[in-house]
């Protein structure tokens, strides 16, 4: 009966005259709402569900968003060489420090087993760890981890509170390993010295409480700061400068020991504050530690009360931060519609500022390519390694690869790495998007507009040390120019450039780069490839007539700018 009651009866309805309407093939408003309700019971994103009306994020939806966000973050790190190298160096540093932490924990456990007093820095380490997690959460909120990716699509599917809960859960899970692993290693050292696993339980409990309270509070503060920065043009312009100052100051103070000295100066105030209560919970199960059961219970109650409040603060801070875009324009974050895109003048303003910055050093004809190279260098710094290495060293250049003592290990290792990267298919064209099929090079004026014509290779001149030395002595081409002055500025005369090009004509050819051709029907991966060698003569991607025209233009530019001819 329930199944039959849910079925719509609009095809069998009668008109006012008692006859069945043959042309009544459309449902009424009531039946349409009934169909929507029956379909919503089977939909994972029910528009009228109770979770949408609640003020707290739905745990299941937040978990799903957190999983997707974690995978996206990993792909973002894996796709950028700088962040991948940063993460690898950080993980290696953490692995190296783990034996040191185990030894410190074992020494503390041995002192406690001998009946001694624990060092005063033990409680300070717990407080410093809480402050560090708070800072990490704030950086995640104000940085890219606090940005809602694909905001129109996400806010169409779920309300903003679920998105904020998912991002918060992803940030907390990301910092969990950095908090639990050192605590587990240090607790294992204390447990080995005392001969009981009880210290590990208390240390993990205190670390979990500190992680939940610190990251949630820091993330809410970071989102609030993001909204403030987006609403203030002055802070928006100074954000890169302030971020650089904070990062450089943190690295400098951490490497010189001034950061720990500053924390030690206020250690008394920090330990006596409620943050010092986390030390009582952390070392509650460690024998010999002067802890208070009352303060440990107070920390548990404080955590249970603070986490929901911080989650709600994260939702409100996310609403405050995501209701404006990066340009300061107000956007609609309601669930009924998609948020509008950013102002179209934002990209143009950024390009104008970058063009003004490069106007004094780069010609207008190559400014677009220079901007594209800078963007690619920021996204994939290791890409420049494969482009710049052949410019300074090659197998045919014995003066650069050998000396009196034999082969140099540094250039040899660099050559091996370059060859391995070449075999693994590392993209070497700096003006094209890594990991994608290149549709063509950037336009002369706008790096974001690809040139759909036959692509021009990236012409990079190679400087041979022998030619530079001869040119500096005045024995090269065009002696009256004063070659040493131009050579020190990195400009090579046409004669030296021709000799270098002839010398390395058949060396170091890169794998062909795939790109779309407008005169071909097959645009897939199986399409025929043209050999584009960026560091060679560059004739593979151009016709003979185009190559001669390019050569005349480059020669005229060199003679006019470098040699003062015409």
C-alpha positions as CSV (number, residue, x, y, z in Angstrom):
1,X,0.0,0.0,0.0
2,X,2.8,2.4,0.8
3,X,4.4,1.7,-2.6
4,X,1.1,2.4,-4.4
5,X,0.5,5.5,-2.4
6,X,3.8,6.9,-3.5
7,X,3.0,6.5,-7.2
8,X,1.6,9.6,-8.8
9,X,-2.0,9.4,-10.1
10,X,-1.8,12.3,-12.5
11,X,-2.3,10.2,-15.7
12,X,-5.7,8.9,-14.4
13,X,-7.1,12.1,-13.1
14,X,-10.5,13.3,-14.5
15,X,-11.4,16.7,-15.5
16,X,-14.3,18.7,-14.1
17,X,-16.7,17.1,-16.6
18,X,-16.0,13.6,-15.2
19,X,-14.0,12.5,-18.3
20,X,-10.4,11.6,-18.4
21,X,-8.3,14.2,-20.0
22,X,-6.4,12.6,-22.9
23,X,-3.9,15.5,-23.2
24,X,-3.2,15.9,-19.4
25,X,0.3,14.4,-19.7
26,X,2.0,16.8,-17.2
27,X,2.0,16.6,-13.4
28,X,0.5,19.3,-11.3
29,X,2.5,21.3,-8.7
30,X,1.5,19.0,-5.8
31,X,2.4,15.8,-7.7
32,X,5.7,17.4,-8.8
33,X,6.6,18.1,-5.2
34,X,5.6,14.5,-4.3
35,X,7.9,13.2,-7.0
36,X,10.8,15.4,-5.7
37,X,10.3,14.1,-2.2
38,X,10.3,10.5,-3.3
39,X,13.4,11.0,-5.4
40,X,15.1,12.9,-2.6
41,X,14.8,9.9,-0.3
42,X,17.2,8.0,-2.6
43,X,19.6,10.9,-3.3
44,X,22.8,11.3,-1.4
45,X,22.4,15.1,-1.5
46,X,18.8,15.4,-0.4
47,X,17.8,19.0,-0.8
48,X,15.3,19.0,2.1
49,X,17.2,16.8,4.5
50,X,17.5,17.7,8.2
51,X,21.3,17.9,7.9
52,X,20.9,20.9,5.7
53,X,18.8,22.8,8.2
54,X,21.1,22.0,11.2
55,X,23.7,24.5,12.3
56,X,26.4,21.9,12.8
57,X,28.2,20.2,9.9
58,X,27.0,16.7,8.9
59,X,29.8,14.2,10.0
60,X,29.3,11.9,7.0
61,X,29.3,14.6,4.4
62,X,32.3,16.4,6.1
63,X,34.2,13.1,6.0
64,X,33.5,12.6,2.3
65,X,34.7,16.2,1.6
66,X,37.7,15.7,3.7
67,X,38.7,12.6,1.8
68,X,38.4,14.4,-1.5
69,X,40.3,17.4,-0.2
70,X,43.1,15.2,1.1
71,X,43.5,13.5,-2.2
72,X,43.4,16.9,-4.0
73,X,46.1,18.2,-1.6
74,X,48.3,15.2,-2.3
75,X,47.9,15.7,-6.1
76,X,48.8,19.3,-5.7
77,X,51.9,18.5,-3.7
78,X,52.9,15.8,-6.2
79,X,52.3,18.0,-9.2
80,X,54.6,20.9,-8.0
81,X,58.3,20.2,-7.6
82,X,58.8,22.9,-5.0
83,X,56.2,21.5,-2.6
84,X,57.2,17.9,-3.3
85,X,60.8,18.7,-2.5
86,X,59.8,20.6,0.6
87,X,57.7,17.7,1.9
88,X,60.4,15.2,1.1
89,X,63.0,17.3,3.0
90,X,60.6,17.7,5.9
91,X,59.9,14.0,6.1
92,X,63.6,13.2,6.0
93,X,64.3,15.7,8.7
94,X,61.5,14.2,10.8
95,X,62.9,10.7,10.3
96,X,66.4,11.8,11.3
97,X,65.0,13.4,14.5
98,X,63.1,10.3,15.6
99,X,66.1,8.5,17.1
100,X,67.0,11.8,18.9
101,X,63.5,12.0,20.4
102,X,63.6,8.3,21.4
103,X,67.0,8.9,23.2
104,X,65.6,12.0,25.0
105,X,62.5,10.1,26.1
106,X,64.7,7.2,27.3
107,X,66.9,9.6,29.3
108,X,63.8,11.2,31.0
109,X,62.5,7.7,31.8
110,X,65.8,6.6,33.3
111,X,65.8,9.7,35.5
112,X,62.3,9.0,36.7
113,X,63.1,5.3,37.3
114,X,66.1,6.4,39.4
115,X,63.8,8.5,41.6
116,X,64.9,11.9,40.3
117,X,62.8,14.9,39.3
118,X,61.8,15.4,35.7
119,X,63.3,18.3,33.9
120,X,61.4,21.6,33.8
121,X,61.4,21.6,30.0
122,X,59.1,18.7,29.8
123,X,56.0,20.7,30.5
124,X,57.3,23.5,28.3
125,X,57.6,21.1,25.3
126,X,53.9,20.2,25.6
127,X,52.9,23.9,25.7
128,X,55.2,24.7,22.7
129,X,53.7,21.8,20.8
130,X,50.2,23.2,21.4
131,X,51.3,26.6,20.1
132,X,53.0,25.0,17.1
133,X,49.8,23.2,16.2
134,X,47.8,26.4,16.6
135,X,50.2,28.2,14.3
136,X,50.0,25.4,11.7
137,X,46.2,25.5,11.8
138,X,46.2,29.3,11.3
139,X,48.6,29.0,8.4
140,X,46.4,26.4,6.8
141,X,43.3,28.5,7.2
142,X,44.8,31.7,5.8
143,X,46.6,29.8,3.0
144,X,45.6,27.6,0.2
145,X,44.2,24.9,2.5
146,X,41.5,27.4,3.6
147,X,40.4,28.1,0.0
148,X,37.2,26.4,-1.2
149,X,38.0,24.8,-4.5
150,X,35.2,24.8,-7.1
151,X,33.0,26.9,-4.8
152,X,30.0,27.1,-7.1
153,X,29.8,23.3,-7.5
154,X,30.4,22.6,-3.8
155,X,27.9,25.1,-2.5
156,X,25.3,23.8,-5.0
157,X,25.6,20.3,-3.7
158,X,25.9,20.9,0.0
159,X,25.7,24.0,2.3
160,X,28.7,25.9,3.4
161,X,28.8,24.4,6.9
162,X,29.6,20.9,5.4
163,X,32.3,22.3,3.2
164,X,33.9,24.1,6.2
165,X,33.7,21.0,8.3
166,X,35.3,18.9,5.5
167,X,38.2,21.3,5.1
168,X,38.7,21.5,8.9
169,X,38.7,17.7,9.1
170,X,41.2,17.4,6.3
171,X,43.5,20.0,7.9
172,X,43.3,18.2,11.3
173,X,44.0,14.8,9.7
174,X,47.0,16.3,7.8
175,X,48.7,17.5,11.0
176,X,47.8,14.3,13.0
177,X,50.8,12.4,11.7
178,X,53.2,15.2,12.6
179,X,51.8,15.3,16.2
180,X,51.3,11.6,16.9
181,X,54.5,10.2,15.5
182,X,56.9,12.3,17.6
183,X,54.7,11.8,20.7
184,X,54.6,8.0,20.1
185,X,58.4,7.8,19.7
186,X,59.2,9.9,22.8
187,X,56.6,8.0,24.8
188,X,58.1,4.7,23.6
189,X,61.5,5.9,25.0
190,X,60.0,6.7,28.4
191,X,58.1,3.4,28.4
192,X,61.2,1.4,27.6
193,X,63.1,3.1,30.4
194,X,60.3,2.5,32.9
195,X,59.4,-0.9,31.7
196,X,55.7,-0.3,31.3
197,X,53.5,0.9,28.3
198,X,51.4,3.1,30.5
199,X,53.2,6.4,29.5
200,X,52.4,5.9,25.9
201,X,48.6,5.9,26.6
202,X,48.7,9.2,28.5
203,X,51.0,10.9,26.0
204,X,48.8,9.9,23.1
205,X,45.7,11.1,24.9
206,X,47.3,14.5,25.7
207,X,48.5,14.8,22.1
208,X,45.1,14.1,20.7
209,X,43.5,16.7,23.0
210,X,46.1,19.3,22.0
211,X,45.7,18.5,18.4
212,X,41.9,18.9,18.4
213,X,41.8,22.1,20.3
214,X,44.8,23.8,18.7
215,X,44.1,23.0,15.1
216,X,40.4,23.8,15.2
217,X,41.0,27.1,17.0
218,X,43.9,28.0,14.7
219,X,41.9,27.1,11.6
220,X,39.0,29.3,12.6
221,X,41.4,32.2,13.3
222,X,43.1,31.6,9.9
223,X,39.8,31.7,8.0
224,X,38.8,34.9,9.9
225,X,42.1,36.5,8.9
226,X,41.6,35.4,5.3
227,X,38.2,37.2,5.2
228,X,39.8,40.3,6.7
229,X,42.6,40.2,4.1
230,X,40.2,39.8,1.2
231,X,38.1,42.8,2.4
232,X,41.1,45.1,2.8
233,X,42.9,46.2,-0.4
234,X,45.9,47.3,1.7
235,X,46.3,43.9,3.4
236,X,45.7,42.1,0.0
237,X,48.6,44.0,-1.5
238,X,50.9,43.3,1.5
239,X,49.9,39.6,1.9
240,X,52.9,38.3,-0.1
241,X,55.3,40.5,1.8
242,X,53.9,39.7,5.2
243,X,53.9,36.0,4.3
244,X,57.6,36.1,3.2
245,X,58.5,38.0,6.4
246,X,56.8,35.5,8.6
247,X,58.3,32.4,6.9
248,X,61.8,33.9,6.8
249,X,61.5,35.0,10.4
250,X,60.4,31.6,11.5
251,X,63.2,29.8,9.7
252,X,65.8,32.3,10.9
253,X,64.7,32.2,14.5
254,X,64.4,28.4,14.4
255,X,67.8,27.8,13.0
256,X,69.6,30.3,15.2
257,X,67.8,29.1,18.4
258,X,66.2,32.4,19.1
259,X,62.7,30.9,18.9
260,X,63.3,28.5,21.7
261,X,65.0,31.2,23.7
262,X,62.0,33.5,23.3
263,X,59.7,30.6,24.4
264,X,61.9,29.9,27.4
265,X,61.7,33.6,28.5
266,X,57.9,33.3,28.9
267,X,58.0,29.7,30.0
268,X,56.7,30.5,33.5
269,X,53.6,32.3,32.2
270,X,52.9,29.6,29.6
271,X,53.2,26.7,32.0
272,X,51.0,28.3,34.7
273,X,48.3,29.1,32.1
274,X,45.6,26.7,31.1
275,X,47.9,25.5,28.3
276,X,50.1,23.9,31.0
277,X,47.2,21.7,32.0
278,X,47.8,19.6,28.9
279,X,51.1,18.5,30.5
280,X,49.1,17.0,33.4
281,X,47.0,15.0,31.0
282,X,50.0,14.0,28.9
283,X,52.0,12.6,31.8
284,X,49.1,11.4,34.0
285,X,50.0,7.8,33.4
286,X,53.8,8.3,33.8
287,X,55.1,7.3,37.2
288,X,57.2,9.9,39.0
289,X,55.7,12.9,37.3
290,X,54.1,15.6,39.4
291,X,50.6,15.7,37.8
292,X,47.1,16.6,39.0
293,X,44.2,14.3,38.2
294,X,41.8,17.3,38.6
295,X,43.7,19.4,36.0
296,X,43.8,16.4,33.6
297,X,40.0,15.9,34.0
298,X,39.6,19.7,33.4
299,X,41.5,19.4,30.2
300,X,39.2,16.6,29.0
301,X,36.1,18.7,29.8
302,X,37.7,21.8,28.2
303,X,38.4,19.8,25.0
304,X,34.9,18.4,24.8
305,X,33.5,21.9,25.2
306,X,36.0,23.8,23.0
307,X,36.0,21.6,19.9
308,X,32.2,22.1,19.1
309,X,32.6,25.8,19.7
310,X,35.7,26.0,17.4
311,X,33.9,24.0,14.7
312,X,31.0,26.5,14.8
313,X,33.5,29.3,14.7
314,X,35.1,27.7,11.7
315,X,31.7,27.6,9.9
316,X,31.1,31.3,10.7
317,X,34.7,32.3,9.7
318,X,34.3,30.3,6.5
319,X,31.1,32.2,5.7
320,X,32.9,35.5,6.4
321,X,36.0,34.5,4.2
322,X,34.2,32.8,1.3
323,X,31.5,35.5,0.9
324,X,34.1,37.6,-1.0
325,X,36.5,36.6,-3.7
326,X,40.2,37.4,-4.0
327,X,39.4,40.9,-5.5
328,X,37.2,41.9,-2.6
329,X,33.9,41.7,-4.5
330,X,30.9,40.3,-2.6
331,X,29.7,36.9,-3.6
332,X,26.6,34.8,-2.8
333,X,27.4,31.7,-0.7
334,X,23.8,30.5,-0.3
335,X,22.9,27.0,-1.2
336,X,20.3,28.1,-3.7
337,X,22.7,29.2,-6.4
338,X,26.2,29.2,-7.5
339,X,28.6,31.9,-6.5
340,X,29.7,34.2,-9.3
341,X,33.2,34.1,-10.6
342,X,35.9,36.6,-9.9
343,X,36.1,39.9,-11.6
344,X,37.4,39.7,-15.2
345,X,39.6,42.7,-14.5
346,X,41.6,40.8,-11.9
347,X,43.7,38.8,-14.4
348,X,44.2,41.9,-16.5
349,X,45.4,43.9,-13.5
350,X,47.8,41.2,-12.5
351,X,49.2,41.0,-16.1
352,X,49.5,44.8,-16.2
353,X,51.6,44.8,-13.0
354,X,53.8,42.0,-14.2
355,X,54.2,43.7,-17.6
356,X,55.3,46.9,-15.9
357,X,57.8,45.0,-13.8
358,X,59.3,43.3,-16.9
359,X,59.1,46.4,-19.2
360,X,62.5,47.6,-18.2
361,X,64.3,44.3,-18.8
362,X,62.3,42.4,-21.4
363,X,61.2,43.5,-24.9
364,X,57.5,43.6,-25.6
365,X,57.7,40.8,-28.2
366,X,59.1,38.3,-25.7
367,X,57.3,39.6,-22.6
368,X,54.5,37.1,-22.8
369,X,56.9,34.2,-23.1
370,X,58.9,35.5,-20.2
371,X,55.8,35.7,-18.0
372,X,54.9,32.1,-19.0
373,X,58.4,30.9,-18.1
374,X,58.2,32.7,-14.7
375,X,54.8,31.0,-14.0
376,X,56.2,27.6,-15.0
377,X,59.3,28.1,-12.9
378,X,57.1,28.8,-9.9
379,X,55.0,25.7,-10.4
380,X,57.9,23.4,-11.5
381,X,61.3,24.7,-10.4
382,X,63.0,21.4,-11.2
383,X,62.0,22.0,-14.8
384,X,64.6,24.8,-15.0
385,X,67.3,22.3,-14.0
386,X,66.7,20.3,-17.2
387,X,66.7,23.4,-19.3
388,X,69.6,25.2,-17.7
389,X,72.0,22.3,-17.3
390,X,72.8,21.9,-21.0
391,X,73.6,25.6,-21.2
392,X,76.6,25.3,-19.0
393,X,77.8,21.7,-19.5
394,X,77.8,19.2,-22.3
395,X,79.7,16.1,-23.4
396,X,81.4,18.0,-26.2
397,X,82.6,20.8,-23.9
398,X,85.7,19.3,-22.3
399,X,86.7,22.6,-20.7
400,X,83.6,22.6,-18.6
401,X,83.4,18.9,-17.8
402,X,87.1,18.1,-17.1
403,X,90.0,19.7,-15.3
404,X,93.5,18.6,-14.4
405,X,92.4,16.2,-11.8
406,X,89.9,14.4,-14.0
407,X,86.2,14.5,-14.2
408,X,84.3,16.6,-11.7
409,X,81.8,14.7,-9.6
410,X,79.3,17.5,-9.5
411,X,78.7,18.0,-13.2
412,X,78.8,14.2,-13.7
413,X,76.0,13.7,-11.1
414,X,74.1,16.5,-12.7
415,X,74.4,15.0,-16.1
416,X,73.2,11.6,-14.8
417,X,70.2,13.2,-13.1
418,X,69.4,15.1,-16.3
419,X,69.5,11.9,-18.4
420,X,67.3,10.1,-16.0
421,X,64.8,13.0,-16.0
422,X,64.9,12.9,-19.8
423,X,64.2,9.2,-19.9
424,X,61.3,9.6,-17.4
425,X,59.6,12.1,-19.7
426,X,60.2,15.3,-17.6
427,X,58.7,18.3,-19.6
428,X,61.5,20.5,-20.7
429,X,59.7,23.2,-22.6
430,X,59.3,26.0,-20.0
431,X,56.5,27.8,-21.9
432,X,54.1,24.8,-21.8
433,X,52.0,23.4,-19.1
434,X,53.7,20.4,-17.5
435,X,51.8,17.1,-17.7
436,X,49.6,18.2,-20.6
437,X,49.7,18.1,-24.3
438,X,51.0,21.4,-25.4
439,X,48.5,23.2,-27.8
440,X,51.2,25.7,-28.8
441,X,53.4,28.4,-27.3
442,X,52.1,31.4,-25.6
443,X,51.1,34.5,-27.5
444,X,53.5,37.4,-27.7
445,X,51.4,39.7,-25.5
446,X,49.3,37.4,-23.3
447,X,50.9,34.2,-21.8
448,X,47.4,32.7,-21.1
449,X,46.4,32.9,-24.8
450,X,48.0,30.0,-26.7
451,X,49.2,30.5,-30.3
452,X,47.3,28.0,-32.4
453,X,49.7,28.3,-35.3
454,X,52.8,26.2,-35.9
455,X,54.6,26.4,-32.6
456,X,57.9,28.1,-32.3
457,X,60.6,26.4,-30.3
458,X,62.1,28.0,-27.3
459,X,65.3,29.5,-28.7
460,X,67.9,29.4,-26.0
461,X,71.5,30.3,-26.9
462,X,74.3,28.3,-25.3
463,X,77.4,30.1,-24.1
464,X,80.7,28.2,-24.6
465,X,83.4,29.2,-22.1
466,X,86.1,29.1,-24.7
467,X,84.4,31.5,-27.0
468,X,83.6,33.8,-24.1
469,X,87.3,33.9,-23.1
470,X,88.4,34.6,-26.7
471,X,85.8,37.2,-27.0
472,X,86.8,38.9,-23.8
473,X,90.4,39.0,-25.0
474,X,89.2,40.7,-28.3
475,X,90.0,37.8,-30.6
476,X,86.3,37.0,-31.4
477,X,84.0,38.4,-34.0
478,X,83.5,42.2,-34.1
479,X,86.5,43.3,-32.0
480,X,85.5,46.9,-32.0
481,X,82.4,46.3,-30.0
482,X,84.1,45.7,-26.7
483,X,83.1,42.1,-26.3
484,X,84.1,41.8,-22.7
485,X,81.4,44.3,-21.6
486,X,78.6,42.5,-23.4
487,X,79.9,39.1,-22.5
488,X,79.7,39.9,-18.8
489,X,76.1,40.9,-19.4
490,X,75.3,37.6,-20.9
491,X,75.0,38.7,-24.5
492,X,76.7,36.7,-27.1
493,X,77.8,37.9,-30.6
494,X,76.5,36.3,-33.7
495,X,79.9,34.6,-34.5
496,X,80.2,33.0,-31.1
497,X,76.6,32.0,-31.2
498,X,77.1,30.3,-34.6
499,X,80.1,28.4,-33.3
500,X,78.3,27.3,-30.2
501,X,75.3,26.2,-32.3
502,X,77.5,24.3,-34.7
503,X,79.5,22.6,-31.9
504,X,76.4,21.3,-30.1
505,X,74.1,20.8,-33.1
506,X,73.8,17.0,-32.6
507,X,74.0,16.9,-28.8
508,X,71.4,16.5,-26.2
509,X,68.3,16.3,-28.3
510,X,65.2,16.2,-26.1
511,X,62.2,13.9,-26.6
512,X,59.6,15.4,-29.0
513,X,56.9,17.5,-27.5
514,X,53.3,16.7,-28.6
515,X,51.0,19.5,-29.6
516,X,47.8,19.9,-31.6
517,X,47.9,20.9,-35.2
518,X,44.9,22.7,-36.8
519,X,45.5,20.9,-40.1
520,X,45.3,17.4,-38.6
521,X,42.2,15.4,-37.8
522,X,43.7,13.3,-35.1
523,X,44.2,15.3,-31.9
524,X,44.7,12.4,-29.5
525,X,47.9,10.9,-28.0
526,X,48.4,8.8,-31.1
527,X,48.7,11.8,-33.3
528,X,52.0,12.3,-35.2
529,X,54.5,14.3,-33.2
530,X,56.9,17.0,-34.4
531,X,60.3,17.0,-32.9
532,X,60.7,20.2,-31.0
533,X,64.2,20.6,-29.6
534,X,64.3,23.7,-27.5
535,X,68.1,23.8,-27.0
536,X,69.1,23.1,-30.6
537,X,68.8,25.0,-33.8
538,X,65.0,25.0,-33.6
539,X,64.3,24.1,-37.2
540,X,62.2,21.1,-36.4
541,X,59.1,23.1,-35.7
542,X,59.4,25.7,-38.5
543,X,59.5,25.7,-42.2
544,X,62.5,26.8,-44.1
545,X,61.0,30.2,-45.0
546,X,59.8,30.8,-41.4
547,X,63.2,29.8,-40.1
548,X,65.0,32.2,-42.3
549,X,62.7,35.0,-41.3
550,X,63.2,34.2,-37.6
551,X,66.9,34.1,-38.1
552,X,66.9,37.5,-39.8
553,X,64.8,39.0,-37.0
554,X,67.0,37.6,-34.3
555,X,70.1,38.8,-36.0
556,X,68.7,42.3,-36.5
557,X,67.7,42.4,-32.9
558,X,71.1,41.4,-31.7
559,X,72.9,43.8,-34.0
560,X,70.6,46.7,-32.9
561,X,70.6,46.0,-29.2
562,X,74.0,44.5,-28.6
563,X,76.2,45.9,-31.3
564,X,74.7,49.3,-31.8
565,X,74.3,48.8,-35.6
566,X,71.5,50.8,-37.2
